[in-house]
């Protein structure tokens, strides 16, 4: 793609150069047709300066105002010439002033654009006053007024279009940053939390004077190693997505049953029980709904490890409510003061669920804590 853009850039530059050369030739021919040397010099100078200004990638307020003033001054001079121009008033100059108006409205700040556009709007309709023949001055001037008004509207439209495109880009970038933040939290924090929880368990047992058996210690360390390896794999996947321009690989199709079972199997805390409607466990759901469900279960189990104590049971349930799926993760623990800081898990989870048209609620149940997500079940 970079090579294509480079070729387009060179084509644009070549086209601009050819147009500038053509305009220069036409301006010289206009100058040659003038009846006096003063008129010829004025037409050539007033024609070439706007063309030169248009070759720049930026618009200078000083340069534009100077061009407009130069045009007006030469128009006044032509009114006092013994032999004013009789063939042309400066067609290339008119096109240059009109194009400059569009550039000014698009690129210059609104306050400066107003008075610069006003100067150009005044200078352009005055061009026919340079002609010796007064018969068509009014008609040409009126046509130029309407033409400049059209160019002003065109400039405002293009400026609005650029603004909307910039806003859309900023919105897309912000949405992408939020998506990366949620993915980083969901993919990595879950595994790191498991490592911290198991390390705390080892320290608790050791501090209580109950040294674990070699087999038990090996099992705990194996769990920490597994969680660390999964965290590295998740990090590597995130880095690959961020560094690579190719489309991210699509997950193989899954149903709700295997997703819940996989999350429960990876959980390192208290025993997990699952309760899923038989028809829902193997039902075809939209990929977005399944992805949101995966994150709901994973984040809820991570929060149990991070923020709950004295947990004896964790239950994951999913029920079909017709047009929606009600997914809940509950535990019977109490709030723990384990020194682990709160994060953005529920905030990101709420954003993720709402982005697929669902809703999320979380709070105490009187005997523990519950996270409930209502997700659309229609295929889409």
KEKE-3310 file (N, C-alpha, C; in steps of 0.2 Angstrom, whole numbers, plus 5000, padded with zeros to 4 digits):
npx = (5004:5010:5019:5009:5003:5014:5016:5004:5007:5018:5012:5002:5011:5017:5007:5002:5014:5014:5002:5005:5015:5008:4999:5008:5012:5001:4998:5009:5006:4994:5000:5008:4998:4994:4991:5001:5017:5017:5004:5006:5017:5010:4999:5006:5013:5003:4997:5006:5010:4999:4998:5011:5010:5000:5007:5013:5012:5006:4996:4999:4994:4999:5005:4993:4985:4994:4993:4980:4979:4989:4982:4971:4977:4983:4972:4967:4977:4976:4965:4969:4978:4984:4982:4973:4971:4964:4960:4961:4958:4965:4964:4970:4974:4962:4957:4967:4964:4952:4954:4963:4955:4947:4957:4961:4949:4949:4961:4966:4964:4948:4945:4955:4953:4941:4943:4953:4946:4937:4945:4949:4937:4933:4943:4943:4930:4933:4941:4936:4936:4948:4947:4947:4936:4920:4908:4904:4907:4900:4892:4901:4907:4897:4895:4907:4906:4895:4902:4913:4906:4901:4913:4917:4907:4910:4923:4919:4912:4921:4930:4922:4920:4933:4934:4925:4930:4942:4937:4930:4941:4948:4939:4938:4951:4951:4942:4948:4959:4953:4948:4960:4964:4954:4956:4969:4968:4959:4965:4978:4977:4970:4977:4989:4983:4979:4992:4996:4987:4989:5003:5001:4993:5003:5012:5003:5000:5013:5016:5007:5013:5011:5019:5019:5017:5030:5023:5012:5017:5024:5013:5007:5017:5017:5005:5007:5017:5010:5000:5009:5015:5004:5000:5011:5009:4997:5001:5011:5002:4995:5005:5008:4997:4996:5008:5007:5000:4991:4976:4968:4969:4954:4944:4941:4924:4914:4903:4892:4893:4907:4914:4911:4915:4929:4933:4930:4938:4951:4951:4958:4954:4941:4930:4921:4904:4893:4879:4869:4857:4851:4848:4854:4867:4873:4869:4869:4876:4879:4895:4899:4891:4896:4909:4908:4902:4912:4922:4914:4913:4927:4932:4924:4927:4941:4939:4934:4945:4953:4946:4938:4935:4935:4928:4918:4911:4908:4897:4892:4880:4868:4855:4841:4832:4823:4824:4836:4851:4854:4867:4876:4888:4891:4896:4900:4907:4916:4920:4937:4952:4965:4975:4976:4975:4960:4953:4950:4941:4927:4922:4927:4921:4908:4907:4910:4900:4889:4892:4888:4875:4869:4867:4874:4875:4881:4884:4881:4873:4868:4872:4884:4892:4887:4888:4879:4875:4865:4863:4861:4853:4850:4855:4869)
npy = (4994:5006:5009:5011:5023:5031:5032:5038:5050:5055:5056:5066:5077:5078:5081:5093:5101:5101:5108:5120:5124:5125:5135:5146:5148:5152:5164:5171:5172:5180:5191:5195:5199:5211:5229:5238:5240:5241:5236:5223:5218:5219:5210:5198:5197:5198:5186:5176:5176:5171:5158:5153:5154:5144:5132:5129:5119:5124:5138:5155:5169:5182:5181:5179:5190:5199:5196:5198:5212:5217:5213:5221:5234:5234:5234:5246:5254:5250:5257:5270:5269:5273:5265:5252:5235:5225:5213:5203:5201:5194:5179:5168:5173:5176:5162:5158:5166:5162:5149:5150:5156:5145:5137:5145:5145:5132:5129:5140:5148:5151:5165:5172:5167:5173:5187:5186:5179:5188:5199:5193:5190:5203:5207:5199:5201:5214:5213:5213:5227:5231:5230:5238:5239:5243:5237:5224:5223:5224:5212:5202:5204:5202:5188:5183:5186:5177:5166:5166:5166:5153:5146:5149:5143:5130:5129:5130:5118:5108:5111:5107:5094:5089:5091:5083:5071:5071:5071:5059:5050:5053:5048:5034:5031:5033:5023:5012:5012:5010:4998:4990:4993:4986:4973:4970:4971:4960:4949:4948:4952:4942:4931:4935:4938:4925:4920:4928:4925:4911:4912:4919:4910:4900:4907:4910:4897:4893:4903:4899:4889:4877:4868:4865:4849:4841:4837:4844:4857:4857:4856:4868:4877:4873:4878:4891:4893:4889:4899:4910:4907:4907:4920:4926:4921:4927:4941:4941:4938:4950:4960:4955:4958:4972:4976:4971:4973:4965:4956:4951:4934:4924:4918:4900:4893:4893:4887:4891:4882:4875:4887:4891:4880:4879:4891:4888:4877:4883:4891:4894:4895:4892:4878:4876:4877:4873:4879:4877:4880:4866:4867:4879:4877:4872:4879:4890:4905:4923:4928:4940:4940:4928:4931:4942:4935:4926:4935:4941:4930:4926:4939:4940:4928:4932:4943:4937:4930:4941:4950:4944:4934:4920:4911:4898:4892:4894:4899:4897:4902:4900:4905:4904:4917:4919:4931:4934:4930:4926:4928:4923:4925:4920:4920:4915:4923:4935:4953:4956:4962:4962:4970:4971:4982:4991:4990:4993:4984:4980:4992:4992:4979:4982:4992:4983:4974:4982:4986:4976:4977:4973:4972:4975:4970:4972:4967:4965:4951:4948:4935:4935:4939:4944:4944:4949:4947:4952:4946:4948:4935:4933:4928:4936)
npz = (5000:5003:4992:4982:4987:4986:4972:4968:4975:4968:4955:4957:4960:4948:4940:4945:4943:4928:4926:4932:4923:4911:4915:4917:4904:4897:4904:4900:4886:4888:4893:4882:4873:4878:4876:4880:4888:4902:4905:4901:4909:4922:4920:4918:4930:4940:4937:4938:4951:4960:4955:4959:4972:4975:4973:4984:4999:5010:5016:5016:5026:5025:5012:5004:5007:5001:4988:4984:4987:4977:4966:4966:4966:4953:4945:4948:4942:4929:4925:4923:4913:4896:4886:4890:4894:4881:4877:4887:4904:4913:4915:4920:4932:4938:4940:4949:4960:4964:4967:4977:4986:4990:4996:5006:5015:5018:5025:5033:5049:5056:5059:5052:5039:5036:5033:5024:5014:5011:5005:4993:4987:4984:4976:4964:4957:4952:4942:4928:4926:4921:4907:4891:4884:4889:4888:4892:4905:4917:4916:4915:4928:4937:4934:4939:4952:4956:4954:4962:4974:4974:4975:4987:4995:4991:4997:5011:5012:5009:5020:5031:5028:5029:5043:5049:5044:5051:5064:5064:5063:5075:5084:5080:5083:5097:5101:5097:5105:5118:5115:5115:5128:5135:5130:5134:5148:5150:5144:5150:5164:5170:5170:5177:5189:5193:5196:5206:5216:5219:5223:5235:5242:5244:5252:5263:5268:5272:5281:5291:5297:5291:5282:5264:5256:5246:5234:5234:5234:5222:5214:5216:5212:5198:5194:5195:5186:5174:5173:5171:5159:5151:5152:5145:5132:5129:5130:5119:5109:5109:5106:5094:5086:5087:5081:5068:5052:5046:5045:5060:5066:5065:5078:5080:5077:5091:5104:5118:5128:5128:5130:5143:5150:5147:5154:5167:5169:5169:5180:5196:5209:5221:5220:5204:5199:5185:5176:5163:5151:5142:5128:5126:5128:5116:5106:5092:5092:5089:5084:5091:5103:5109:5111:5120:5130:5134:5139:5150:5159:5161:5167:5178:5185:5188:5196:5207:5212:5215:5223:5233:5248:5258:5250:5245:5235:5218:5205:5188:5178:5164:5155:5144:5138:5128:5117:5122:5131:5147:5157:5172:5185:5200:5218:5235:5243:5253:5254:5251:5259:5252:5248:5234:5221:5215:5198:5181:5177:5178:5172:5159:5155:5156:5145:5135:5134:5132:5120:5111:5112:5124:5142:5158:5175:5192:5209:5227:5234:5246:5251:5245:5230:5213:5196:5182:5165:5152:5136:5118:5109:5096:5080:5072)
capx = (5000:5014:5021:5004:5002:5020:5015:4999:5010:5022:5007:4999:5016:5018:5001:5003:5019:5011:4997:5008:5018:5003:4996:5013:5012:4995:4999:5014:5002:4990:5004:5010:4992:4992:4993:5006:5022:5014:4999:5009:5020:5005:4995:5010:5015:4997:4995:5011:5011:4994:5000:5017:5007:4996:5012:5015:5008:5003:4994:5002:4990:5003:5005:4987:4983:4998:4991:4974:4981:4992:4977:4967:4981:4984:4966:4966:4982:4973:4960:4973:4982:4982:4980:4972:4971:4958:4959:4960:4959:4969:4960:4973:4974:4955:4957:4971:4961:4946:4957:4966:4949:4945:4963:4961:4944:4950:4967:4967:4960:4942:4945:4959:4949:4935:4945:4956:4941:4934:4949:4949:4930:4933:4948:4941:4925:4935:4946:4934:4937:4954:4946:4945:4929:4915:4901:4902:4910:4895:4889:4907:4908:4891:4896:4913:4903:4892:4907:4917:4902:4901:4920:4917:4903:4914:4928:4916:4910:4927:4933:4917:4921:4939:4933:4921:4934:4947:4933:4929:4948:4950:4934:4940:4957:4949:4938:4953:4963:4948:4948:4966:4965:4950:4959:4975:4966:4955:4969:4984:4976:4967:4983:4993:4979:4980:4999:4997:4983:4993:5008:4998:4991:5009:5014:4998:5001:5020:5016:5003:5017:5009:5023:5015:5021:5033:5018:5007:5021:5025:5006:5006:5021:5015:5000:5010:5021:5005:4997:5014:5015:4998:5001:5016:5006:4993:5005:5014:4997:4993:5010:5008:4991:4998:5014:5006:4995:4987:4970:4969:4965:4947:4944:4936:4918:4912:4896:4893:4895:4914:4917:4911:4919:4936:4935:4930:4944:4957:4950:4962:4951:4937:4927:4916:4899:4890:4872:4868:4851:4854:4848:4858:4874:4875:4865:4873:4875:4883:4902:4900:4888:4900:4915:4906:4901:4919:4925:4910:4915:4934:4933:4920:4931:4947:4937:4933:4952:4956:4943:4934:4938:4931:4924:4917:4908:4907:4893:4891:4874:4866:4848:4838:4826:4819:4828:4842:4854:4856:4873:4877:4893:4890:4900:4897:4913:4915:4925:4943:4957:4971:4980:4976:4971:4954:4955:4944:4938:4919:4920:4928:4916:4901:4907:4910:4893:4884:4894:4885:4868:4867:4867:4878:4874:4885:4883:4880:4867:4866:4876:4890:4892:4885:4889:4874:4875:4860:4866:4857:4854:4849:4861:4870)
capy = (5000:5012:5010:5014:5030:5035:5033:5043:5057:5058:5058:5072:5082:5079:5084:5100:5104:5102:5113:5126:5126:5127:5142:5150:5149:5156:5170:5175:5174:5185:5198:5197:5202:5218:5235:5242:5236:5241:5231:5216:5216:5218:5204:5192:5197:5196:5179:5171:5175:5166:5151:5151:5153:5138:5127:5128:5115:5128:5145:5161:5174:5187:5180:5179:5197:5203:5194:5202:5219:5218:5213:5227:5240:5234:5235:5254:5256:5249:5262:5276:5268:5276:5259:5247:5228:5225:5206:5199:5205:5190:5173:5163:5176:5174:5155:5158:5170:5158:5143:5152:5156:5138:5134:5149:5143:5125:5128:5145:5148:5154:5172:5175:5165:5178:5193:5185:5177:5195:5202:5189:5191:5210:5208:5195:5204:5220:5212:5216:5235:5233:5230:5245:5239:5243:5234:5218:5223:5222:5205:5198:5205:5198:5181:5182:5186:5171:5160:5167:5164:5146:5144:5150:5137:5124:5129:5128:5111:5104:5111:5103:5087:5087:5091:5077:5065:5071:5069:5051:5047:5053:5043:5028:5030:5032:5017:5007:5012:5007:4990:4988:4993:4980:4966:4970:4969:4954:4943:4947:4953:4936:4926:4938:4937:4918:4919:4932:4921:4905:4914:4921:4904:4897:4911:4909:4890:4893:4907:4896:4883:4870:4868:4860:4843:4842:4836:4850:4863:4856:4858:4876:4880:4872:4882:4898:4892:4888:4905:4914:4905:4909:4928:4927:4920:4933:4947:4940:4939:4957:4963:4954:4962:4979:4977:4968:4976:4960:4955:4946:4928:4923:4912:4895:4894:4889:4888:4894:4877:4875:4893:4891:4874:4881:4896:4885:4873:4887:4894:4891:4896:4887:4874:4880:4873:4877:4877:4880:4876:4861:4869:4885:4875:4870:4884:4894:4912:4927:4929:4945:4938:4923:4935:4946:4930:4924:4940:4941:4924:4927:4944:4938:4924:4935:4947:4933:4929:4947:4954:4940:4930:4914:4908:4891:4890:4899:4896:4900:4899:4903:4903:4906:4921:4920:4935:4936:4925:4929:4924:4925:4922:4921:4917:4916:4926:4942:4957:4955:4968:4959:4974:4972:4988:4990:4992:4995:4978:4981:4997:4989:4974:4986:4994:4978:4971:4987:4987:4971:4978:4970:4976:4972:4972:4968:4969:4960:4947:4946:4930:4935:4944:4942:4948:4946:4950:4950:4947:4946:4929:4932:4927:4942)
capz = (5000:5004:4986:4979:4989:4984:4965:4968:4976:4962:4950:4959:4960:4941:4937:4948:4939:4922:4926:4933:4917:4906:4917:4915:4896:4896:4907:4896:4880:4890:4893:4875:4869:4880:4872:4883:4892:4909:4906:4900:4915:4927:4919:4919:4937:4944:4935:4940:4959:4963:4953:4963:4979:4975:4973:4991:5003:5015:5014:5021:5026:5022:5004:5001:5007:4996:4981:4983:4986:4971:4960:4966:4964:4946:4942:4948:4938:4922:4924:4921:4907:4890:4882:4895:4891:4877:4875:4893:4911:4917:4916:4925:4939:4941:4942:4954:4966:4966:4970:4983:4991:4993:5000:5012:5019:5021:5029:5038:5055:5054:5059:5047:5033:5034:5030:5018:5008:5009:5001:4987:4985:4982:4970:4958:4953:4950:4936:4922:4926:4917:4900:4888:4882:4895:4886:4895:4912:4922:4915:4918:4935:4940:4934:4943:4959:4958:4954:4969:4980:4973:4977:4995:4998:4990:5002:5017:5012:5010:5027:5035:5026:5033:5050:5050:5043:5057:5070:5064:5064:5082:5087:5079:5087:5104:5101:5096:5112:5123:5114:5117:5135:5138:5129:5138:5155:5150:5142:5154:5171:5172:5171:5182:5195:5196:5198:5213:5221:5221:5227:5241:5245:5246:5258:5269:5271:5275:5287:5296:5300:5288:5276:5260:5254:5240:5229:5234:5232:5215:5210:5216:5207:5192:5192:5194:5179:5169:5172:5168:5152:5147:5151:5140:5126:5128:5128:5113:5104:5109:5103:5086:5083:5087:5076:5061:5048:5043:5049:5066:5065:5067:5082:5077:5080:5097:5107:5125:5133:5128:5133:5150:5153:5147:5159:5173:5170:5170:5186:5201:5215:5224:5215:5200:5196:5179:5175:5157:5148:5137:5121:5125:5128:5110:5102:5088:5094:5085:5087:5096:5109:5112:5113:5126:5136:5136:5144:5156:5163:5163:5171:5184:5189:5190:5201:5213:5215:5217:5228:5237:5253:5261:5244:5245:5229:5212:5200:5182:5175:5158:5154:5137:5139:5121:5113:5125:5135:5154:5160:5178:5189:5207:5223:5241:5247:5256:5251:5254:5259:5250:5245:5227:5219:5210:5192:5176:5174:5177:5167:5152:5154:5154:5138:5130:5134:5129:5112:5107:5113:5130:5148:5163:5182:5197:5215:5232:5234:5253:5253:5241:5224:5207:5190:5177:5159:5147:5129:5113:5107:5089:5075:5068)
cpx = (5004:5017:5015:5003:5008:5019:5010:5002:5014:5017:5004:5004:5017:5013:5001:5008:5017:5006:5000:5012:5013:5000:5001:5013:5006:4995:5004:5010:4997:4994:5006:5004:4991:4995:4999:5011:5019:5009:5001:5013:5015:5001:5000:5012:5009:4995:4999:5011:5005:4996:5006:5014:5003:5001:5014:5010:5004:5001:4996:4997:4993:5003:4999:4984:4987:4995:4985:4975:4984:4987:4973:4971:4982:4978:4965:4971:4979:4968:4963:4978:4979:4979:4979:4971:4964:4956:4957:4961:4964:4965:4963:4973:4967:4954:4961:4968:4955:4949:4960:4960:4947:4951:4962:4955:4945:4956:4969:4962:4954:4942:4949:4956:4944:4938:4949:4952:4938:4938:4949:4942:4930:4937:4946:4935:4927:4939:4943:4935:4943:4953:4945:4938:4924:4909:4899:4905:4905:4893:4895:4908:4903:4893:4902:4910:4900:4897:4911:4913:4901:4908:4920:4913:4907:4920:4925:4914:4916:4930:4928:4919:4928:4939:4930:4926:4939:4943:4932:4936:4949:4945:4936:4947:4956:4946:4943:4958:4959:4948:4954:4967:4960:4954:4966:4973:4963:4960:4975:4982:4973:4972:4987:4989:4980:4987:4999:4993:4986:4999:5006:4996:4997:5012:5010:5000:5008:5020:5012:5007:5015:5013:5020:5020:5024:5028:5014:5011:5022:5019:5005:5010:5020:5010:5002:5013:5016:5002:5002:5015:5010:4998:5006:5013:5001:4996:5008:5008:4995:4998:5010:5003:4993:5004:5012:5000:4990:4981:4971:4966:4959:4947:4939:4930:4917:4905:4897:4895:4903:4917:4917:4915:4926:4938:4935:4936:4950:4957:4954:4960:4947:4933:4921:4911:4896:4883:4870:4862:4854:4854:4852:4866:4877:4872:4870:4871:4880:4890:4903:4897:4893:4906:4914:4905:4907:4922:4921:4913:4922:4935:4930:4924:4938:4945:4936:4940:4955:4953:4938:4938:4933:4926:4924:4914:4907:4902:4892:4885:4872:4859:4845:4832:4822:4824:4834:4845:4856:4861:4875:4883:4892:4895:4898:4902:4911:4921:4931:4948:4964:4977:4981:4972:4965:4956:4949:4941:4931:4918:4921:4923:4909:4901:4907:4903:4888:4886:4890:4877:4865:4868:4870:4876:4878:4884:4882:4874:4865:4870:4882:4890:4890:4886:4884:4875:4869:4862:4861:4858:4853:4855:4863:4878)
cpy = (5006:5014:5013:5021:5034:5036:5038:5050:5060:5060:5065:5078:5083:5083:5092:5104:5106:5108:5120:5129:5129:5134:5147:5152:5153:5163:5174:5177:5180:5192:5200:5201:5209:5223:5239:5238:5236:5236:5224:5214:5215:5212:5198:5192:5195:5189:5174:5170:5171:5159:5148:5150:5146:5131:5125:5124:5119:5135:5150:5166:5180:5187:5181:5186:5201:5202:5198:5209:5221:5218:5219:5234:5240:5235:5243:5257:5256:5255:5269:5275:5271:5270:5253:5240:5228:5218:5202:5203:5201:5184:5169:5166:5175:5167:5155:5161:5165:5151:5144:5153:5150:5136:5138:5146:5136:5125:5134:5145:5152:5162:5175:5173:5170:5184:5192:5183:5184:5199:5199:5190:5198:5210:5205:5199:5211:5219:5214:5224:5236:5233:5237:5245:5238:5240:5228:5218:5221:5215:5201:5198:5201:5190:5179:5182:5180:5165:5160:5164:5156:5143:5144:5145:5131:5123:5127:5121:5107:5105:5107:5096:5085:5087:5085:5071:5065:5069:5061:5048:5047:5048:5036:5026:5029:5025:5011:5006:5009:5000:4987:4987:4987:4974:4965:4968:4962:4948:4942:4947:4946:4931:4928:4937:4930:4917:4922:4928:4915:4907:4916:4915:4900:4900:4910:4902:4890:4897:4904:4890:4877:4870:4863:4854:4844:4841:4842:4856:4863:4858:4865:4879:4879:4876:4889:4898:4892:4895:4910:4913:4907:4917:4930:4926:4925:4939:4946:4941:4946:4961:4962:4957:4969:4981:4975:4971:4971:4959:4950:4940:4927:4917:4906:4895:4890:4891:4890:4889:4876:4881:4893:4886:4876:4886:4893:4880:4877:4890:4891:4892:4890:4883:4878:4875:4877:4874:4881:4876:4872:4863:4875:4883:4874:4874:4888:4902:4916:4927:4934:4944:4933:4926:4939:4941:4928:4929:4941:4936:4925:4933:4943:4934:4927:4940:4943:4931:4935:4950:4950:4935:4925:4912:4901:4888:4896:4895:4900:4897:4903:4901:4907:4910:4923:4924:4937:4930:4929:4924:4927:4921:4924:4918:4919:4919:4933:4946:4956:4961:4964:4963:4975:4978:4987:4993:4994:4989:4978:4986:4995:4983:4977:4988:4989:4975:4976:4988:4982:4971:4974:4975:4972:4975:4968:4971:4964:4957:4945:4940:4929:4940:4940:4947:4945:4950:4947:4952:4945:4939:4928:4932:4934:4943)
cpz = (5000:4997:4981:4980:4986:4976:4964:4970:4971:4956:4951:4958:4952:4938:4939:4944:4932:4921:4927:4927:4912:4908:4916:4908:4894:4898:4903:4889:4882:4890:4886:4872:4872:4876:4874:4887:4900:4910:4905:4906:4921:4926:4921:4927:4942:4942:4938:4948:4962:4961:4957:4970:4980:4975:4979:4995:5008:5012:5019:5020:5023:5014:5001:5001:5002:4989:4979:4983:4980:4965:4960:4964:4956:4943:4942:4943:4931:4920:4922:4916:4901:4886:4887:4891:4887:4876:4881:4899:4915:4919:4921:4932:4942:4944:4948:4961:4968:4969:4977:4989:4994:4998:5007:5017:5022:5026:5034:5043:5053:5054:5054:5040:5031:5031:5024:5012:5006:5004:4994:4983:4982:4975:4964:4954:4950:4943:4929:4921:4922:4910:4897:4886:4888:4894:4891:4903:4917:4922:4917:4925:4939:4940:4938:4951:4961:4958:4960:4975:4980:4976:4985:4998:4997:4996:5009:5018:5013:5017:5032:5034:5030:5040:5052:5050:5049:5063:5070:5065:5071:5086:5086:5083:5094:5105:5101:5103:5117:5122:5116:5124:5138:5136:5133:5145:5155:5149:5147:5162:5174:5174:5177:5189:5198:5199:5205:5218:5223:5225:5234:5245:5248:5253:5264:5272:5275:5281:5293:5299:5297:5282:5271:5258:5248:5234:5228:5232:5225:5211:5210:5212:5200:5189:5191:5187:5173:5167:5169:5161:5148:5147:5146:5133:5124:5126:5121:5107:5103:5105:5095:5083:5082:5082:5069:5058:5046:5048:5054:5064:5068:5072:5079:5081:5086:5099:5114:5129:5134:5131:5140:5153:5153:5153:5166:5175:5171:5177:5192:5208:5217:5218:5211:5198:5190:5179:5169:5154:5143:5130:5120:5124:5121:5104:5098:5090:5090:5089:5092:5103:5113:5115:5120:5132:5138:5141:5150:5161:5166:5168:5178:5189:5192:5196:5208:5216:5218:5223:5233:5242:5255:5256:5245:5239:5224:5207:5194:5179:5169:5156:5147:5139:5133:5117:5116:5129:5142:5157:5167:5181:5196:5212:5230:5246:5250:5253:5255:5254:5258:5248:5238:5225:5214:5203:5187:5173:5173:5172:5160:5150:5152:5147:5133:5129:5131:5122:5108:5108:5119:5136:5153:5170:5186:5203:5220:5231:5241:5255:5248:5235:5218:5201:5184:5171:5155:5140:5124:5110:5099:5085:5072:5067)
residu = (UNK:UNK:UNK:UNK:UNK:UNK:UNK:UNK:UNK:UNK:UNK:UNK:UNK:UNK:UNK:UNK:UNK:UNK:UNK:UNK:UNK:UNK:UNK:UNK:UNK:UNK:UNK:UNK:UNK:UNK:UNK:UNK:UNK:UNK:UNK:UNK:UNK:UNK:UNK:UNK:UNK:UNK:UNK:UNK:UNK:UNK:UNK:UNK:UNK:UNK:UNK:UNK:UNK:UNK:UNK:UNK:UNK:UNK:UNK:UNK:UNK:UNK:UNK:UNK:UNK:UNK:UNK:UNK:UNK:UNK:UNK:UNK:UNK:UNK:UNK:UNK:UNK:UNK:UNK:UNK:UNK:UNK:UNK:UNK:UNK:UNK:UNK:UNK:UNK:UNK:UNK:UNK:UNK:UNK:UNK:UNK:UNK:UNK:UNK:UNK:UNK:UNK:UNK:UNK:UNK:UNK:UNK:UNK:UNK:UNK:UNK:UNK:UNK:UNK:UNK:UNK:UNK:UNK:UNK:UNK:UNK:UNK:UNK:UNK:UNK:UNK:UNK:UNK:UNK:UNK:UNK:UNK:UNK:UNK:UNK:UNK:UNK:UNK:UNK:UNK:UNK:UNK:UNK:UNK:UNK:UNK:UNK:UNK:UNK:UNK:UNK:UNK:UNK:UNK:UNK:UNK:UNK:UNK:UNK:UNK:UNK:UNK:UNK:UNK:UNK:UNK:UNK:UNK:UNK:UNK:UNK:UNK:UNK:UNK:UNK:UNK:UNK:UNK:UNK:UNK:UNK:UNK:UNK:UNK:UNK:UNK:UNK:UNK:UNK:UNK:UNK:UNK:UNK:UNK:UNK:UNK:UNK:UNK:UNK:UNK:UNK:UNK:UNK:UNK:UNK:UNK:UNK:UNK:UNK:UNK:UNK:UNK:UNK:UNK:UNK:UNK:UNK:UNK:UNK:UNK:UNK:UNK:UNK:UNK:UNK:UNK:UNK:UNK:UNK:UNK:UNK:UNK:UNK:UNK:UNK:UNK:UNK:UNK:UNK:UNK:UNK:UNK:UNK:UNK:UNK:UNK:UNK:UNK:UNK:UNK:UNK:UNK:UNK:UNK:UNK:UNK:UNK:UNK:UNK:UNK:UNK:UNK:UNK:UNK:UNK:UNK:UNK:UNK:UNK:UNK:UNK:UNK:UNK:UNK:UNK:UNK:UNK:UNK:UNK:UNK:UNK:UNK:UNK:UNK:UNK:UNK:UNK:UNK:UNK:UNK:UNK:UNK:UNK:UNK:UNK:UNK:UNK:UNK:UNK:UNK:UNK:UNK:UNK:UNK:UNK:UNK:UNK:UNK:UNK:UNK:UNK:UNK:UNK:UNK:UNK:UNK:UNK:UNK:UNK:UNK:UNK:UNK:UNK:UNK:UNK:UNK:UNK:UNK:UNK:UNK:UNK:UNK:UNK:UNK:UNK:UNK:UNK:UNK:UNK:UNK:UNK:UNK:UNK:UNK:UNK:UNK:UNK:UNK:UNK:UNK:UNK:UNK:UNK:UNK:UNK:UNK:UNK:UNK:UNK:UNK:UNK:UNK:UNK:UNK:UNK:UNK:UNK:UNK:UNK:UNK:UNK:UNK:UNK:UNK:UNK:UNK:UNK:UNK:UNK:UNK)
# end
